[in-house]
Amino acid sequence: MSRALPKYNKRRVVMIGGASAVVLSAAVIAGSALAGETHNGAQNATTKAAANTVNCPAVAPSLPAVPASAKAEVDRNLALLNTQIAEANKRLVDTVGQGGPNFVQNAILGPLKDKRVATVNRIATAIGRTAAKPQGLDALAPCTLNGAGGAAAGGAGTGATAPSAPATAQAGGAGSGAGAATAAGTITCPDVASQLPAVPASAKAEVDRNLALLNTQIAEANKRLVDTVGQGGPNFVQNAILGPLKDKRVATVNRIATAIGRTAAKPTGLDTLAACTLTK
């Protein structure tokens, strides 16, 4: 003859069943959370893997003959155009995944256009002081994005094959650690202009032209850094980018010294400013 379970046994059964339900619920919640984290992590990794580069129309080929009196100012502003592009490219890398669909247009391409309009107008004004002022240069101000991530100019881009935000990298190599394959650094070079003596008027145009060239060389090297992320071995950056950049800078600063030395004391030691490093 069966007997009913004592009351305390019933309570024990209920408690055990309840505990099992709690454990099961916790497992389901934990599993769901883990799945969500994995999905979000993959999504973030994909988003951060996409960075484009700025593509702007060249201004110099559209200029008329530049009067000698305007050459220094024109060269300085052409160099500034290159600097503006390099800064925009760096900002593209630094802000990958940020903002909404119009972030790149509103925060990078739009301000870049405004800067370029002001700069090309200064170029036109400089030429116009002693020659016919060129018209329509501001049509060259708008820039677009190269399709590293398949994006149009209005968005931040998507895709997993482009450079990501900067990770740690040393001057001697392409970086180390898990982020090395998608890491881009920034090239830092010693300032040459601040180390020059007084430049004779007869040498100013040539010196300004070569100072502008130094900026162009840095901008090109920074673009190459972005375009070649993950390529080569541990010495790729040094051998393929920093080394050639140093050689170019040596030749350029030597031309500056020679130009000054034609009518004044030739500065020495400028080639010690040729070597550049890679920073975050």
Disulfide bonds with the S-S distance in Angstrom:
Cys56-Cys143 2.04
Cys189-Cys276 2.05
